[in-house]
Amino acid sequence: MPMWVLSSLFLLLAVDNRPVWLVIAGSHASVRPAIQAKQKLQLSWPEAAIVASEDCDGLRRGLYLAVAAKLWERGAAQEALSKVKSSVPDAYLRECRPKPASRILLGVPVVESSIDKVPANVVNWTDDDRISKVTVLPGAGYLWIRRRYEPVREDPREGRRTAVLFFAETPEHRVQLDADCTDPQFSQKGVRVALSCARETAADTLLHETKVYDTKSGNELLTVRRCRQPELRSAVELSCRAEEIGADGQLLLRVKTLAIPAAMR
């Protein structure tokens, strides 16, 4: 079933406070073994996925669940569990009441399918590099921090990529703000979002670029090089901290304020 259909169904069910029944084939304290368990499940259960326990009320936090099926009727879930037990004897059933703005509610995968292809011998990958997240913006809408893997030879980042997307209600109407954003920092005011991404390094220091976007169109309104920690003071004024490397090699920051064009370029 397409992701946007699933997200719409989850949102409708959440209004009725109906639970999702999870057919769980394994629970893990870190995400990598959960990915391996999910891959085995997908041989028989193509819709198998990873669910973060923190997205559900009533489940112990800090676990990544390899789930063969997510179903809305307990009877159907019991039938699925009986089938899963033929290959995973200790599989079990749990009720999940999706938390507001959680990934399971919105239909956003905890782990993108490309992450399954990360080589086993990578050195610097962490759980955070594998996990996608959703942040509720203080005004309206969501930012989707979408982490993925790109197999690039001799890549200093070992294929790590992070896209930043905005959506107002459901992820099928997402707008991509940046395809590859390291160390994302953001601010929002109305329909405008300021996003800071690391673009350069000086010694061991990340240097950032800040852009302001119109979230309705995804159009870029303003770009500021070497500036971090954006703050939209209004729809027409951006503040960020300009970055400079001093003679001693240390990072110097100073507040910088800029006008945002009233019309899109």
PyMOL commands that set and color helices and strands:
alter all, ss='L'
color gray80, all
select helices_A, chain A and resi 3-15+31-41+53-55+74-85+103-106+113-117+127-130+171-173
alter helices_A, ss='H'
color red, helices_A
select strands_A, chain A and resi 20-28+49-52+56-57+64-71+92-98+133-136+142-149+160-167+175-178+182-189+192-202+205-214+220-225+227-234+237-245+251-259
alter strands_A, ss='S'
color yellow, strands_A
deselect
rebuild
show_as cartoon
